[in-house]
Amino acid sequence: MTFDDMDVAIFSYNRPAYLKNCLASAQQNLPGARIRVFDDNSDDPELVAFLKTLPPEMLVQPTTDSGDSRHGGLYPNMQHALDTAERPYLLMLQDDTQVVRPLDQSDLDAIDAAFAADQSRAFLAVTFLRGARIKRYKRLLAPSPDRLYDTPFSPDQTGYAERIAYFDISLWHVDRLRAAQWQMQPSEHGNVLQARRTFSSMPHLAAPFVFHVPEVPVYRHRQQTLAARLARRVVGTEPKRFVPMTPDACQRLTTRDLSIWPIAEDFLSTVDPKVRRPFVYKDVKRHWWLAALSKAEFKLRHR
């Protein structure tokens, strides 16, 4: 495998600074990959202006109305990315993610080996693990001799029915998905269930290279709540970028014993030292009072 075997799809909506950060990190660390931005018809003036600077072949602006209230047009856009992929592997990113380190040939070989080891495997997790969820990961995953974290196969094991099978942010095997006539469902949970029925479990790379930028602006129904608007003033609108991993840090990550789990908080640092730890992924959760206001707003809306 080389970078010429990789398509990259970045999904964007109204967060210009985040898209710029994600795109720059992909261009820097995945040289030779075919990178495309799937913008969901943003109307933020700064983002619209930035999109006009992109090469025409890089920008895709589908007009499909998904009817998905949680993610806008995300899942139809992801389907379009799969349908129009030209290379064997497809890396799915969103504008609030960052490629945190460069890949070398050993990383590309590990990706090849992960898919070659199981012909019914279509997804590979490439993100660091969230510290807040490590108990669940350790319950469902185990280190394997081929330097992956995977769900041990045991049909009579209760946890196997809950195996990790799909993330929106992951690396896809294009031919296997097309052969299975994969069609995106309108929620991540729906795609998890479909993946469990169709493919084997999704392992995690021992040496991940992507993670979610903390404390991002939150949109619902393409709008922001009062709590989200306040969070923009309190938390700010600039991405809480990660410091790119140094060669020494990459070496420690890729050669460590797998008893040391790839938890984001243990391997990544942010440019802004004031970012909350453990990381939170919505700006409304940066402070307790913003989180309480956001929760109250959603309760009122549901009524």
HELIX and SHEET records of a PDB file:
HELIX    1   1 PHE A    3  ASP A    5  5                                   3    
HELIX    2   2 PRO A   16  ASN A   29  1                                  14    
HELIX    3   3 PRO A   45  LEU A   51  1                                   7    
HELIX    4   4 LEU A   74  ASP A   83  1                                  10    
HELIX    5   5 GLN A  105  ALA A  116  1                                  12    
HELIX    6   6 GLY A  131  ARG A  133  5                                   3    
HELIX    7   7 ILE A  134  LEU A  140  1                                   7    
HELIX    8   8 THR A  158  GLU A  162  5                                   5    
HELIX    9   9 VAL A  174  ALA A  179  1                                   6    
HELIX   10  10 GLU A  188  THR A  198  1                                  11    
HELIX   11  11 LEU A  226  VAL A  235  1                                  10    
HELIX   12  12 PRO A  247  THR A  255  1                                   9    
HELIX   13  13 ALA A  264  PHE A  267  1                                   4    
HELIX   14  14 ASP A  283  LYS A  285  5                                   3    
HELIX   15  15 TRP A  288  HIS A  302  1                                  15    
SHEET    1   A 6 LEU A  59  VAL A  60  0                                        
SHEET    2   A 6 ARG A  34  ASP A  39  1                                        
SHEET    3   A 6 MET A   6  SER A  12  1                                        
SHEET    4   A 6 TYR A  89  GLN A  94  1                                        
SHEET    5   A 6 LEU A 171  HIS A 173 -1                                        
SHEET    6   A 6 PHE A 123  LEU A 124 -1                                        
SHEET    1   B 2 THR A  97  VAL A  99  0                                        
SHEET    2   B 2 VAL A 210  HIS A 212 -1                                        
SHEET    1   C 3 ALA A 142  PRO A 143  0                                        
SHEET    2   C 3 LEU A 148  ASP A 150 -1                                        
SHEET    3   C 3 HIS A 204  LEU A 205 -1                                        
END                                                                             
